[in-house]
């Protein structure tokens, strides 16, 4: 019983850490990359043309 609970909490903690990593690092960099693509493909040609 004890080992199962410990494994369950370990798994939960790992999942929580993975979610934090996703929201702190991956999501902002993805937003920056999408913003850069939009500005370079849409806004800059409109401004120059």
Backbone as XML, in Angstrom:
<?xml version="1.0"?>
<chain id="A" units="angstrom">
  <residue number="1" name="UNK">
    <atom name="N" x="0.825" y="-1.195" z="0.000"/>
    <atom name="CA" x="0.000" y="0.000" z="0.000"/>
    <atom name="C" x="0.872" y="1.263" z="0.000"/>
  </residue>
  <residue number="2" name="UNK">
    <atom name="N" x="1.876" y="1.275" z="0.879"/>
    <atom name="CA" x="2.721" y="2.464" z="1.012"/>
    <atom name="C" x="3.470" y="2.757" z="-0.283"/>
  </residue>
  <residue number="3" name="UNK">
    <atom name="N" x="4.048" y="1.725" z="-0.896"/>
    <atom name="CA" x="4.817" y="1.958" z="-2.119"/>
    <atom name="C" x="3.913" y="2.465" z="-3.234"/>
  </residue>
  <residue number="4" name="UNK">
    <atom name="N" x="2.696" y="1.973" z="-3.285"/>
    <atom name="CA" x="1.785" y="2.439" z="-4.329"/>
    <atom name="C" x="1.463" y="3.921" z="-4.153"/>
  </residue>
  <residue number="5" name="UNK">
    <atom name="N" x="1.230" y="4.333" z="-2.901"/>
    <atom name="CA" x="0.939" y="5.759" z="-2.651"/>
    <atom name="C" x="2.140" y="6.626" z="-3.017"/>
  </residue>
  <residue number="6" name="UNK">
    <atom name="N" x="3.323" y="6.166" z="-2.631"/>
    <atom name="CA" x="4.536" y="6.935" z="-2.930"/>
    <atom name="C" x="4.718" y="7.056" z="-4.431"/>
  </residue>
  <residue number="7" name="UNK">
    <atom name="N" x="4.528" y="5.976" z="-5.159"/>
    <atom name="CA" x="4.661" y="6.010" z="-6.626"/>
    <atom name="C" x="3.613" y="6.942" z="-7.237"/>
  </residue>
  <residue number="8" name="UNK">
    <atom name="N" x="2.422" y="6.902" z="-6.677"/>
    <atom name="CA" x="1.352" y="7.770" z="-7.188"/>
    <atom name="C" x="1.738" y="9.237" z="-7.021"/>
  </residue>
  <residue number="9" name="UNK">
    <atom name="N" x="2.241" y="9.598" z="-5.845"/>
    <atom name="CA" x="2.611" y="10.990" z="-5.607"/>
    <atom name="C" x="3.826" y="11.396" z="-6.429"/>
  </residue>
  <residue number="10" name="UNK">
    <atom name="N" x="4.767" y="10.451" z="-6.624"/>
    <atom name="CA" x="5.918" y="10.749" z="-7.486"/>
    <atom name="C" x="5.448" y="11.057" z="-8.892"/>
  </residue>
  <residue number="11" name="UNK">
    <atom name="N" x="4.547" y="10.229" z="-9.391"/>
    <atom name="CA" x="4.014" y="10.438" z="-10.733"/>
    <atom name="C" x="3.300" y="11.776" z="-10.829"/>
  </residue>
  <residue number="12" name="UNK">
    <atom name="N" x="2.508" y="12.099" z="-9.797"/>
    <atom name="CA" x="1.777" y="13.366" z="-9.777"/>
    <atom name="C" x="2.747" y="14.544" z="-9.770"/>
  </residue>
  <residue number="13" name="UNK">
    <atom name="N" x="3.826" y="14.423" z="-8.984"/>
    <atom name="CA" x="4.802" y="15.495" z="-8.901"/>
    <atom name="C" x="5.510" y="15.691" z="-10.241"/>
  </residue>
  <residue number="14" name="UNK">
    <atom name="N" x="5.863" y="14.586" z="-10.891"/>
    <atom name="CA" x="6.509" y="14.688" z="-12.210"/>
    <atom name="C" x="5.588" y="15.349" z="-13.226"/>
  </residue>
  <residue number="15" name="UNK">
    <atom name="N" x="4.319" y="14.994" z="-13.198"/>
    <atom name="CA" x="3.352" y="15.585" z="-14.116"/>
    <atom name="C" x="3.229" y="17.078" z="-13.861"/>
  </residue>
  <residue number="16" name="UNK">
    <atom name="N" x="3.213" y="17.466" z="-12.585"/>
    <atom name="CA" x="3.107" y="18.866" z="-12.211"/>
    <atom name="C" x="4.334" y="19.640" z="-12.706"/>
  </residue>
  <residue number="17" name="UNK">
    <atom name="N" x="5.519" y="19.069" z="-12.512"/>
    <atom name="CA" x="6.760" y="19.717" z="-12.959"/>
    <atom name="C" x="6.755" y="19.862" z="-14.471"/>
  </residue>
  <residue number="18" name="UNK">
    <atom name="N" x="6.294" y="18.823" z="-15.179"/>
    <atom name="CA" x="6.240" y="18.887" z="-16.642"/>
    <atom name="C" x="5.287" y="19.989" z="-17.099"/>
  </residue>
  <residue number="19" name="UNK">
    <atom name="N" x="4.148" y="20.135" z="-16.424"/>
    <atom name="CA" x="3.210" y="21.199" z="-16.781"/>
    <atom name="C" x="3.810" y="22.573" z="-16.529"/>
  </residue>
  <residue number="20" name="UNK">
    <atom name="N" x="4.503" y="22.739" z="-15.390"/>
    <atom name="CA" x="5.165" y="24.017" z="-15.117"/>
    <atom name="C" x="6.182" y="24.334" z="-16.189"/>
  </residue>
  <residue number="21" name="UNK">
    <atom name="N" x="6.992" y="23.329" z="-16.575"/>
    <atom name="CA" x="8.001" y="23.532" z="-17.612"/>
    <atom name="C" x="7.331" y="23.955" z="-18.917"/>
  </residue>
  <residue number="22" name="UNK">
    <atom name="N" x="6.219" y="23.302" z="-19.236"/>
    <atom name="CA" x="5.499" y="23.627" z="-20.466"/>
    <atom name="C" x="5.024" y="25.074" z="-20.450"/>
  </residue>
  <residue number="23" name="UNK">
    <atom name="N" x="4.426" y="25.510" z="-19.334"/>
    <atom name="CA" x="3.863" y="26.854" z="-19.289"/>
    <atom name="C" x="4.913" y="27.937" z="-19.129"/>
  </residue>
  <residue number="24" name="UNK">
    <atom name="N" x="6.065" y="27.614" z="-18.534"/>
    <atom name="CA" x="7.085" y="28.640" z="-18.298"/>
    <atom name="C" x="8.015" y="28.799" z="-19.495"/>
  </residue>
  <residue number="25" name="UNK">
    <atom name="N" x="8.381" y="27.702" z="-20.156"/>
    <atom name="CA" x="9.379" y="27.781" z="-21.232"/>
    <atom name="C" x="8.804" y="27.602" z="-22.628"/>
  </residue>
  <residue number="26" name="UNK">
    <atom name="N" x="8.022" y="26.573" z="-22.828"/>
    <atom name="CA" x="7.580" y="26.220" z="-24.179"/>
    <atom name="C" x="6.542" y="27.195" z="-24.700"/>
  </residue>
  <residue number="27" name="UNK">
    <atom name="N" x="5.537" y="27.510" z="-23.899"/>
    <atom name="CA" x="4.453" y="28.374" z="-24.350"/>
    <atom name="C" x="4.920" y="29.783" z="-24.712"/>
  </residue>
  <residue number="28" name="UNK">
    <atom name="N" x="5.701" y="30.465" z="-23.865"/>
    <atom name="CA" x="6.162" y="31.802" z="-24.258"/>
    <atom name="C" x="7.042" y="31.798" z="-25.500"/>
  </residue>
  <residue number="29" name="UNK">
    <atom name="N" x="7.926" y="30.801" z="-25.630"/>
    <atom name="CA" x="8.776" y="30.763" z="-26.823"/>
    <atom name="C" x="7.936" y="30.497" z="-28.070"/>
  </residue>
  <residue number="30" name="UNK">
    <atom name="N" x="6.895" y="29.691" z="-27.932"/>
    <atom name="CA" x="6.000" y="29.435" z="-29.058"/>
    <atom name="C" x="5.259" y="30.712" z="-29.449"/>
  </residue>
  <residue number="31" name="UNK">
    <atom name="N" x="4.790" y="31.461" z="-28.469"/>
    <atom name="CA" x="4.098" y="32.720" z="-28.744"/>
    <atom name="C" x="5.039" y="33.710" z="-29.428"/>
  </residue>
  <residue number="32" name="UNK">
    <atom name="N" x="6.292" y="33.786" z="-28.963"/>
    <atom name="CA" x="7.265" y="34.677" z="-29.595"/>
    <atom name="C" x="7.534" y="34.280" z="-31.039"/>
  </residue>
  <residue number="33" name="UNK">
    <atom name="N" x="7.684" y="32.976" z="-31.272"/>
    <atom name="CA" x="7.952" y="32.503" z="-32.634"/>
    <atom name="C" x="6.779" y="32.807" z="-33.554"/>
  </residue>
  <residue number="34" name="UNK">
    <atom name="N" x="5.558" y="32.594" z="-33.081"/>
    <atom name="CA" x="4.374" y="32.873" z="-33.904"/>
    <atom name="C" x="4.257" y="34.370" z="-34.170"/>
  </residue>
  <residue number="35" name="UNK">
    <atom name="N" x="4.529" y="35.185" z="-33.158"/>
    <atom name="CA" x="4.490" y="36.636" z="-33.343"/>
    <atom name="C" x="5.526" y="37.104" z="-34.346"/>
  </residue>
  <residue number="36" name="UNK">
    <atom name="N" x="6.713" y="36.529" z="-34.268"/>
    <atom name="CA" x="7.773" y="36.891" z="-35.216"/>
    <atom name="C" x="7.373" y="36.509" z="-36.640"/>
  </residue>
  <residue number="37" name="UNK">
    <atom name="N" x="6.818" y="35.316" z="-36.808"/>
    <atom name="CA" x="6.387" y="34.881" z="-38.142"/>
    <atom name="C" x="5.295" y="35.799" z="-38.690"/>
  </residue>
  <residue number="38" name="UNK">
    <atom name="N" x="4.324" y="36.123" z="-37.861"/>
    <atom name="CA" x="3.231" y="36.992" z="-38.317"/>
    <atom name="C" x="3.770" y="38.356" z="-38.716"/>
  </residue>
  <residue number="39" name="UNK">
    <atom name="N" x="4.656" y="38.914" z="-37.891"/>
    <atom name="CA" x="5.172" y="40.247" z="-38.215"/>
    <atom name="C" x="6.039" y="40.221" z="-39.458"/>
  </residue>
  <residue number="40" name="UNK">
    <atom name="N" x="6.825" y="39.168" z="-39.631"/>
    <atom name="CA" x="7.727" y="39.146" z="-40.783"/>
    <atom name="C" x="7.002" y="38.782" z="-42.081"/>
  </residue>
  <residue number="41" name="UNK">
    <atom name="N" x="5.934" y="38.008" z="-41.994"/>
    <atom name="CA" x="5.244" y="37.582" z="-43.215"/>
    <atom name="C" x="4.093" y="38.496" z="-43.605"/>
  </residue>
  <residue number="42" name="UNK">
    <atom name="N" x="3.458" y="39.157" z="-42.657"/>
    <atom name="CA" x="2.251" y="39.937" z="-42.965"/>
    <atom name="C" x="2.487" y="41.434" z="-42.795"/>
  </residue>
  <residue number="43" name="UNK">
    <atom name="N" x="2.975" y="41.837" z="-41.624"/>
    <atom name="CA" x="3.029" y="43.273" z="-41.316"/>
    <atom name="C" x="4.144" y="43.980" z="-42.091"/>
  </residue>
  <residue number="44" name="UNK">
    <atom name="N" x="5.331" y="43.408" z="-42.132"/>
    <atom name="CA" x="6.435" y="44.080" z="-42.822"/>
    <atom name="C" x="6.204" y="44.257" z="-44.315"/>
  </residue>
  <residue number="45" name="UNK">
    <atom name="N" x="5.718" y="43.250" z="-45.050"/>
    <atom name="CA" x="5.443" y="43.499" z="-46.469"/>
    <atom name="C" x="4.368" y="44.564" z="-46.699"/>
  </residue>
  <residue number="46" name="UNK">
    <atom name="N" x="3.378" y="44.638" z="-45.826"/>
    <atom name="CA" x="2.329" y="45.651" z="-45.960"/>
    <atom name="C" x="2.917" y="47.037" z="-45.731"/>
  </residue>
  <residue number="47" name="UNK">
    <atom name="N" x="3.816" y="47.166" z="-44.744"/>
    <atom name="CA" x="4.424" y="48.454" z="-44.439"/>
    <atom name="C" x="5.343" y="48.909" z="-45.597"/>
  </residue>
  <residue number="48" name="UNK">
    <atom name="N" x="6.054" y="47.976" z="-46.200"/>
    <atom name="CA" x="6.979" y="48.332" z="-47.283"/>
    <atom name="C" x="6.242" y="48.586" z="-48.584"/>
  </residue>
  <residue number="49" name="UNK">
    <atom name="N" x="5.121" y="47.918" z="-48.777"/>
    <atom name="CA" x="4.417" y="48.028" z="-50.048"/>
    <atom name="C" x="3.482" y="49.171" z="-50.043"/>
  </residue>
</chain>
